[in-house]
Amino acid sequence: MELARPFAMSQPAISKHLKVLERAGLISRGRDAQRRPCRIQGRALAEANGWLEGYRQIWEGNFQRLDDLLDELKAKEQKRRRAKR
């Protein structure tokens, strides 16, 4: 319940998310009587972050090229409109 409190999610939904993270190796879960403490697996998280970072750089480059193209098209359209006047 402690994990679900800050989120607009039910405790069962939080549990499902934790199971997915555990299967992915991003967290480990233990047992302490009724509690199930979770630990972040730093190495696995760093590997995932490294993989995502490569894609972030690719997408940033793609979006920058798209921005440049849109700016170029806007400039051409403005020039065409001025020429019509």
C-alpha positions, 0 to 999 in steps of 0.5 A: 500500500505504501508504494501505491499511495503517491500514485493514482493506481490501485495496489494490485496495479502496482503489484503487476508493474513490480512483477514486470520490472522484476521479470525484466531484472530491473528490480529484485524483491525479497521477503520480510514477514508480511513485507516484500521489499524491492531493490533497484538493480543498478547494473540492469537499469544502467544497461537499459538506460544505455540502450535507450540513450542510443535511441534518444540520440537517434530520435533527437537527430530525426526531430531536428532534421524534421524541424529544419525541413519544416522551417525551410518549407515555411520560409518557401511558403512565405516567400511564395506569398510575398511574390504573389502580392 
